[in-house]
Amino acid sequence: MTGPTLAADRPWAWSLARWNEILAVGCIFDTKEYVDGRIVGNKNCYYLWNKSEKMTTNSIVRKLPIGIQTFKKIREGNYVYVDKTEWVWRMASLETPFFLSRPRRFGKSLLLSTFEAYFSGRKDLFKGLAIERLEQDWIEYPVIHLDLNAKKFDTGQDLVRLIDRQLLVYEAVYGSSEADETIDDRLSTLLRLIYEQTGKRVVVLVDEYDKPLLQSFDKEELQEEYRLMLKAFYGVFKSADRYLRFVFLTGVTKFSQVSVFSDLNQLNDISMDWQFATVCGITREELEINFVPEIEALGKKNDWSFFEVVEQMERNYDGYHFHPDGVGMFNPFSVLNAFNKLELESYWFQTGTPTFLVSLLQKSNYDLRLLMDGIEAPASSFSEYRVDIDNPIPLIYQSGYLTIKDYDKRFRSYLLGFPNEEVKYGFLSFLVP
């Protein structure tokens, strides 16, 4: 090895010439000291090595957070973490309610968990991350974290029971009112009681807000029941605005008929926002900087160079674009599994197509073979969406099976296509089982 760079010589400060020099010599990685496979220290510096110096597959053992969606568990367990905390800080500094749509297994739940840790004042969990140098105050706020992705929805009471159990956790701490008969009344009272008892406004995080609607799209009566319940429940965010510090919702799609979007006209939908296009997923730069040991191990096992590994992974797992000018994003679930198993397989696609999408496609007369060469879709179909059996394209895109390839500004129309080979060949096998 050539020895460490200076501590102040950080990658984000390097010039283009410096990067070219590094690419000509070798690679960089954040070094850690290991004893019996355990991390015992972090030197926080970057090393270069000559291409002729090969790392052995087991020379560095790191824990990959496959299936882990809790920020606290990742940080305390010394799992590899791609730092997204600058975006967390930027959004948290605003008080506008946010909505983010991303495909399944793309990091939405981990993002919400990161917000929860930040607003809970857990400065210790952010040591060494970008937010540590940005945040000065670390004020602790009360947080309500609701998850609607926890079960299957078959009846109206399924939704009530799910939310009931989650509200009871917070009511046990802050109290409730016997006069409240509905989940929306209980949420409204809870927000008021928390504010009155703590003197602080409340952070509300809702994961998979649209799961009940997606699962019931083909059951008109049940979906209407869910729609009315959720309309009232999410409508509380408008009436209780004075008690709220921050609101963030995630889901697959933006349903036009749910009042969280019609009533909260200030809701900031960042799903196709250029400045937040990289908040979930992994960029190529992040892959090359954060996963050097894993890339080396995968290359050694398959007799590929560093850049051949990256190119292979780019072909299979990259290509998701959430804005016409946004950089390509790697699917984090497939990336982590490929590094863990040292094989390039269809990890994301093999986890199964969502039930609601399968049902929609089975009922639709849309010729899915039209997707093979790309398909155009008007921008309006993504801003306010209703499940449409005759036009499944927006839902196919938001579920992660299509991505943005181009955009016609004059006609405000997107060109959509498969993001990568994993999705393309997986979708072909879905069409021809």
C-alpha positions as CSV (number, residue, x, y, z in Angstrom):
1,M,0.0,0.0,0.0
2,T,1.1,3.6,-0.6
3,G,0.0,4.7,2.9
4,P,-2.8,6.9,4.1
5,T,-3.8,10.3,2.6
6,L,-3.8,13.3,4.9
7,A,-6.8,13.4,7.3
8,A,-8.0,16.6,5.7
9,D,-7.8,15.1,2.2
10,R,-11.4,14.0,1.9
11,P,-13.0,12.6,-1.3
12,W,-15.7,15.3,-1.5
13,A,-13.0,17.9,-1.7
14,W,-10.9,16.2,-4.4
15,S,-10.5,17.9,-7.7
16,L,-11.2,16.1,-11.0
17,A,-7.5,15.7,-11.6
18,R,-7.2,14.1,-8.1
19,W,-10.1,11.7,-8.9
20,N,-8.4,10.7,-12.2
21,E,-5.2,10.0,-10.4
22,I,-7.0,7.8,-7.9
23,L,-8.8,5.9,-10.7
24,A,-5.5,5.3,-12.4
25,V,-3.9,3.9,-9.2
26,G,-6.6,2.0,-7.3
27,C,-9.5,2.8,-5.0
28,I,-10.4,4.2,-1.6
29,F,-12.1,2.8,1.4
30,D,-13.0,3.9,4.9
31,T,-10.7,1.7,7.0
32,K,-11.7,-0.1,10.2
33,E,-9.8,-2.3,12.6
34,Y,-11.1,-5.8,13.1
35,V,-10.4,-8.4,15.8
36,D,-12.1,-11.8,15.3
37,G,-14.5,-10.2,12.8
38,R,-15.5,-7.4,15.2
39,I,-15.0,-3.7,14.5
40,V,-12.8,-2.3,17.3
41,G,-11.8,1.0,15.8
42,N,-12.3,3.3,12.8
43,K,-9.3,5.2,11.5
44,N,-11.4,7.6,9.5
45,C,-8.8,7.8,6.7
46,Y,-8.5,6.7,3.1
47,Y,-5.9,4.3,1.7
48,L,-4.8,3.7,-1.9
49,W,-3.4,0.5,-3.2
50,N,-1.9,-0.7,-6.4
51,K,-4.0,-2.8,-8.7
52,S,-1.5,-5.6,-8.4
53,E,-2.1,-5.9,-4.7
54,K,-5.2,-8.1,-4.4
55,M,-7.3,-8.3,-1.2
56,T,-8.4,-11.7,-0.1
57,T,-12.1,-12.3,0.1
58,N,-12.1,-12.7,3.9
59,S,-9.5,-9.9,4.6
60,I,-12.3,-7.6,5.6
61,V,-15.5,-8.8,7.2
62,R,-18.4,-6.2,7.3
63,K,-22.0,-6.5,8.2
64,L,-24.5,-5.7,5.5
65,P,-27.9,-4.4,6.6
66,I,-30.0,-6.8,4.5
67,G,-33.6,-6.5,5.6
68,I,-32.8,-4.1,8.4
69,Q,-35.0,-1.0,8.4
70,T,-34.1,0.5,11.8
71,F,-31.4,3.2,11.8
72,K,-30.6,2.6,15.5
73,K,-30.0,-1.1,14.9
74,I,-27.7,-0.3,11.9
75,R,-25.6,2.2,13.7
76,E,-25.3,0.3,17.1
77,G,-24.7,-2.9,15.3
78,N,-21.9,-1.5,13.1
79,Y,-23.6,-2.3,9.8
80,V,-22.5,-0.6,6.6
81,Y,-24.5,2.6,6.1
82,V,-24.6,4.9,3.1
83,D,-24.9,8.3,4.5
84,K,-28.1,10.1,3.6
85,T,-28.2,12.3,6.6
86,E,-27.6,15.6,4.8
87,W,-30.9,15.1,3.1
88,V,-32.5,14.3,6.4
89,W,-31.2,17.5,7.9
90,R,-32.3,19.6,4.9
91,M,-35.9,18.3,5.0
92,A,-36.1,18.4,8.8
93,S,-35.1,22.1,8.8
94,L,-38.4,22.8,7.0
95,E,-41.8,22.5,8.5
96,T,-43.7,21.6,5.4
97,P,-45.3,18.2,5.3
98,F,-43.5,15.8,2.9
99,F,-44.6,12.9,0.8
100,L,-42.2,10.4,-0.9
101,S,-43.1,7.6,-3.3
102,R,-40.5,4.9,-4.0
103,P,-40.7,1.2,-5.0
104,R,-40.7,-1.5,-2.3
105,R,-37.4,-2.4,-0.6
106,F,-35.9,0.9,-1.7
107,G,-35.1,2.4,1.7
108,K,-38.3,4.3,2.6
109,S,-38.7,2.7,6.0
110,L,-35.1,3.2,6.9
111,L,-35.4,6.9,5.9
112,L,-38.4,7.3,8.3
113,S,-36.4,5.5,11.1
114,T,-33.5,7.9,10.5
115,F,-35.9,10.9,10.9
116,E,-37.2,9.3,14.2
117,A,-33.6,9.0,15.5
118,Y,-32.8,12.5,14.6
119,F,-35.9,14.1,16.1
120,S,-35.5,12.0,19.2
121,G,-32.2,13.8,19.8
122,R,-30.0,10.7,19.3
123,K,-26.8,12.6,18.5
124,D,-24.8,9.5,19.4
125,L,-26.2,7.5,16.5
126,F,-25.0,10.1,14.0
127,K,-21.3,10.2,14.9
128,G,-19.2,10.6,11.8
129,L,-22.1,11.3,9.5
130,A,-22.8,14.4,7.5
131,I,-25.5,15.6,9.8
132,E,-23.1,15.8,12.7
133,R,-21.4,18.9,11.2
134,L,-24.7,20.4,10.1
135,E,-26.9,20.2,13.3
136,Q,-26.0,22.4,16.2
137,D,-28.9,22.1,18.6
138,W,-30.1,18.4,18.6
139,I,-33.5,19.3,20.1
140,E,-35.6,16.3,21.1
141,Y,-39.2,16.2,19.9
142,P,-42.0,13.8,20.6
143,V,-42.4,11.4,17.7
144,I,-45.4,9.3,16.5
145,H,-44.4,6.6,14.1
146,L,-47.2,4.8,12.4
147,D,-46.7,1.8,10.0
148,L,-49.6,0.7,7.7
149,N,-47.5,-2.0,6.1
150,A,-47.8,-4.4,8.9
151,K,-50.6,-6.7,7.8
152,K,-53.1,-7.7,5.1
153,F,-56.4,-5.7,4.9
154,D,-59.6,-7.7,4.3
155,T,-62.2,-5.8,6.3
156,G,-62.7,-2.3,7.6
157,Q,-62.0,-3.4,11.1
158,D,-58.5,-4.6,10.0
159,L,-57.4,-1.0,9.5
160,V,-59.1,0.2,12.7
161,R,-57.4,-2.5,14.8
162,L,-54.0,-1.8,13.2
163,I,-54.1,1.9,13.9
164,D,-55.7,1.3,17.3
165,R,-52.8,-0.8,18.5
166,Q,-50.3,1.8,17.4
167,L,-52.1,4.7,19.0
168,L,-52.5,2.8,22.3
169,V,-48.7,2.8,22.7
170,Y,-48.6,6.6,22.7
171,E,-51.9,7.0,24.6
172,A,-50.4,4.9,27.4
173,V,-47.8,7.7,27.9
174,Y,-49.8,10.9,27.2
175,G,-53.4,9.9,27.9
176,S,-56.6,9.8,25.9
177,S,-60.2,10.9,26.0
178,E,-63.2,8.6,26.6
179,A,-65.3,10.8,24.4
180,D,-63.2,9.9,21.3
181,E,-64.9,7.2,19.3
182,T,-62.9,7.2,16.0
183,I,-59.2,6.8,15.2
184,D,-59.1,10.4,13.7
185,D,-60.6,11.9,16.9
186,R,-58.1,9.9,19.0
187,L,-55.2,11.2,16.8
188,S,-56.4,14.7,17.2
189,T,-56.6,14.5,21.0
190,L,-53.3,12.7,21.2
191,L,-51.5,15.5,19.3
192,R,-53.1,18.1,21.6
193,L,-52.2,16.2,24.8
194,I,-48.6,15.7,23.7
195,Y,-48.2,19.4,23.0
196,E,-49.8,20.4,26.2
197,Q,-47.7,18.0,28.3
198,T,-44.3,18.5,26.6
199,G,-44.5,22.1,25.3
200,K,-43.1,20.8,22.1
201,R,-44.8,20.2,18.7
202,V,-45.1,16.7,17.5
203,V,-43.3,14.8,14.6
204,V,-45.6,12.3,12.8
205,L,-44.1,9.7,10.5
206,V,-46.4,7.4,8.4
207,D,-45.0,4.5,6.5
208,E,-46.9,3.0,3.6
209,Y,-49.9,5.3,4.1
210,D,-51.6,3.9,1.0
211,K,-51.4,0.1,1.7
212,P,-55.1,-0.3,2.6
213,L,-56.1,1.4,-0.6
214,L,-53.7,-0.6,-2.8
215,Q,-54.9,-3.9,-1.3
216,S,-58.6,-3.1,-1.8
217,F,-58.5,-1.5,-5.3
218,D,-60.6,-4.3,-6.8
219,K,-63.1,-4.3,-3.9
220,E,-65.1,-1.1,-4.5
221,E,-67.1,-1.2,-1.3
222,L,-64.2,-1.9,1.0
223,Q,-62.0,0.6,-0.7
224,E,-64.6,3.3,-0.2
225,E,-64.7,2.4,3.5
226,Y,-61.0,2.7,3.7
227,R,-61.0,5.9,1.8
228,L,-63.5,7.6,4.1
229,M,-61.5,6.4,7.2
230,L,-58.2,7.6,5.9
231,K,-59.6,10.9,4.6
232,A,-60.7,11.7,8.1
233,F,-57.6,10.3,9.7
234,Y,-55.1,12.2,7.5
235,G,-57.3,15.2,7.6
236,V,-56.2,15.7,11.2
237,F,-52.9,17.0,9.9
238,K,-54.6,20.1,8.7
239,S,-56.8,20.8,11.7
240,A,-53.9,20.1,14.1
241,D,-51.2,22.0,12.3
242,R,-50.4,24.1,15.3
243,Y,-49.3,21.0,17.2
244,L,-47.1,19.6,14.4
245,R,-43.4,20.2,14.0
246,F,-42.8,17.8,11.0
247,V,-44.9,15.3,9.0
248,F,-43.5,12.8,6.5
249,L,-45.5,10.1,4.7
250,T,-44.2,7.4,2.4
251,G,-46.1,5.1,0.0
252,V,-46.2,3.7,-3.5
253,T,-48.6,6.2,-5.1
254,K,-50.3,9.5,-4.6
255,F,-54.0,8.9,-4.4
256,S,-56.0,11.9,-5.5
257,Q,-59.1,11.0,-3.5
258,V,-57.4,10.9,-0.1
259,S,-57.7,14.2,1.8
260,V,-54.1,14.2,2.9
261,F,-53.4,15.6,-0.5
262,S,-56.6,17.6,-1.2
263,D,-56.7,19.3,2.3
264,L,-53.0,19.6,2.8
265,N,-52.4,21.9,-0.2
266,Q,-48.9,22.7,1.2
267,L,-47.8,19.0,1.1
268,N,-44.5,18.8,-0.6
269,D,-44.4,15.8,-2.9
270,I,-40.7,15.1,-3.5
271,S,-41.2,11.8,-5.3
272,M,-40.0,13.4,-8.6
273,D,-38.1,16.3,-7.2
274,W,-34.6,16.7,-8.6
275,Q,-32.9,17.8,-5.4
276,F,-34.1,14.8,-3.5
277,A,-33.8,12.2,-6.3
278,T,-31.0,10.4,-4.5
279,V,-32.5,10.3,-1.0
280,C,-33.3,6.6,-1.3
281,G,-31.2,4.0,-3.2
282,I,-27.5,4.1,-4.0
283,T,-25.7,6.2,-6.6
284,R,-22.7,4.9,-8.5
285,E,-20.4,7.2,-6.6
286,E,-21.8,6.0,-3.3
287,L,-21.3,2.4,-4.5
288,E,-17.7,3.0,-5.4
289,I,-16.8,4.8,-2.2
290,N,-18.8,2.8,0.4
291,F,-18.4,-0.8,-0.9
292,V,-14.8,-1.1,-2.0
293,P,-14.1,-4.3,0.1
294,E,-17.3,-5.9,-1.2
295,I,-16.5,-4.9,-4.8
296,E,-13.0,-6.4,-4.4
297,A,-14.4,-9.6,-3.0
298,L,-17.0,-10.0,-5.7
299,G,-14.3,-9.3,-8.3
300,K,-11.9,-11.8,-6.8
301,K,-14.6,-14.5,-6.8
302,N,-15.6,-13.9,-10.4
303,D,-12.2,-12.9,-11.8
304,W,-13.4,-9.4,-12.6
305,S,-11.6,-6.1,-12.1
306,F,-13.0,-3.4,-9.8
307,F,-14.5,-1.5,-12.7
308,E,-15.9,-4.7,-14.3
309,V,-17.7,-5.4,-11.1
310,V,-19.2,-1.9,-11.1
311,E,-20.2,-2.2,-14.7
312,Q,-21.9,-5.6,-14.2
313,M,-23.8,-4.3,-11.2
314,E,-24.8,-1.2,-13.1
315,R,-26.2,-3.3,-15.9
316,N,-28.2,-5.4,-13.5
317,Y,-29.2,-3.1,-10.6
318,D,-28.8,0.5,-11.7
319,G,-30.9,2.7,-13.9
320,Y,-33.7,4.0,-11.7
321,H,-34.4,7.6,-12.4
322,F,-36.8,9.6,-10.3
323,H,-36.3,12.8,-12.3
324,P,-35.4,13.3,-16.0
325,D,-32.2,15.0,-15.0
326,G,-31.5,12.8,-12.0
327,V,-28.6,10.4,-11.7
328,G,-29.2,6.7,-12.0
329,M,-29.9,4.9,-8.7
330,F,-29.0,1.3,-7.8
331,N,-31.6,-0.9,-6.1
332,P,-30.2,-1.2,-2.5
333,F,-31.8,-4.6,-1.8
334,S,-30.2,-6.3,-4.8
335,V,-26.8,-4.6,-4.3
336,L,-26.6,-5.8,-0.7
337,N,-27.7,-9.3,-1.5
338,A,-25.2,-9.5,-4.4
339,F,-22.4,-8.5,-2.1
340,N,-23.5,-10.9,0.5
341,K,-23.8,-13.9,-1.7
342,L,-21.1,-12.8,-4.2
343,E,-23.5,-13.6,-7.1
344,L,-25.4,-11.4,-9.5
345,E,-29.0,-12.7,-9.3
346,S,-32.4,-11.2,-9.5
347,Y,-32.8,-10.6,-5.8
348,W,-35.4,-7.8,-5.9
349,F,-37.6,-9.3,-8.5
350,Q,-37.5,-12.7,-6.9
351,T,-39.1,-11.3,-3.7
352,G,-42.3,-11.2,-5.7
353,T,-44.5,-8.8,-7.6
354,P,-46.9,-7.0,-5.2
355,T,-50.3,-8.6,-4.9
356,F,-52.1,-5.4,-5.8
357,L,-50.1,-5.0,-9.1
358,V,-50.6,-8.7,-10.1
359,S,-54.3,-8.3,-9.6
360,L,-54.4,-5.1,-11.5
361,L,-52.5,-6.6,-14.5
362,Q,-54.7,-9.7,-14.5
363,K,-57.8,-7.6,-14.8
364,S,-56.4,-5.1,-17.3
365,N,-56.7,-5.4,-21.0
366,Y,-53.5,-3.4,-21.5
367,D,-51.0,-5.1,-23.8
368,L,-47.9,-5.3,-21.7
369,R,-45.8,-6.2,-24.7
370,L,-45.9,-2.5,-25.5
371,L,-43.5,-1.9,-22.7
372,M,-40.6,-3.8,-24.4
373,D,-39.5,-0.7,-26.4
374,G,-40.6,1.9,-23.9
375,I,-43.9,3.7,-23.4
376,E,-44.9,7.4,-23.2
377,A,-47.0,8.7,-20.3
378,P,-48.3,12.2,-19.7
379,A,-46.9,14.0,-16.6
380,S,-50.5,14.6,-15.3
381,S,-50.9,10.8,-14.7
382,F,-48.3,11.0,-11.9
383,S,-49.5,14.1,-10.1
384,E,-52.9,12.9,-9.0
385,Y,-53.6,9.2,-9.4
386,R,-56.6,6.9,-9.3
387,V,-56.1,3.2,-9.8
388,D,-57.2,2.6,-13.4
389,I,-57.4,-0.9,-14.8
390,D,-57.3,0.4,-18.3
391,N,-54.1,2.4,-17.6
392,P,-51.7,0.5,-15.3
393,I,-48.6,2.4,-16.4
394,P,-48.3,4.9,-13.5
395,L,-48.7,2.1,-11.0
396,I,-46.1,0.0,-12.8
397,Y,-43.7,2.9,-12.8
398,Q,-44.3,3.7,-9.1
399,S,-43.9,0.0,-8.2
400,G,-40.4,0.1,-9.7
401,Y,-40.8,-1.9,-12.9
402,L,-40.5,1.1,-15.2
403,T,-38.4,4.2,-14.8
404,I,-37.9,7.6,-16.5
405,K,-35.8,7.4,-19.7
406,D,-36.6,10.9,-21.1
407,Y,-38.9,13.8,-20.8
408,D,-40.5,16.0,-23.5
409,K,-40.9,19.4,-21.9
410,R,-43.1,20.8,-24.7
411,F,-45.7,18.1,-24.4
412,R,-45.0,17.3,-20.8
413,S,-44.7,13.6,-21.5
414,Y,-42.3,11.0,-20.0
415,L,-40.7,8.2,-21.9
416,L,-40.6,5.2,-19.6
417,G,-38.7,1.9,-19.8
418,F,-37.2,-0.9,-17.8
419,P,-34.4,0.4,-15.5
420,N,-32.0,-2.6,-15.8
421,E,-31.6,-6.2,-16.8
422,E,-32.9,-7.6,-13.6
423,V,-36.3,-5.9,-14.0
424,K,-36.4,-6.4,-17.8
425,Y,-35.8,-10.1,-17.9
426,G,-37.8,-10.6,-14.7
427,F,-40.8,-8.9,-16.3
428,L,-40.4,-10.9,-19.5
429,S,-40.6,-14.1,-17.4
430,F,-43.7,-12.7,-15.6
431,L,-45.4,-12.2,-19.1
432,V,-44.4,-15.7,-20.2
433,P,-44.4,-17.9,-17.1
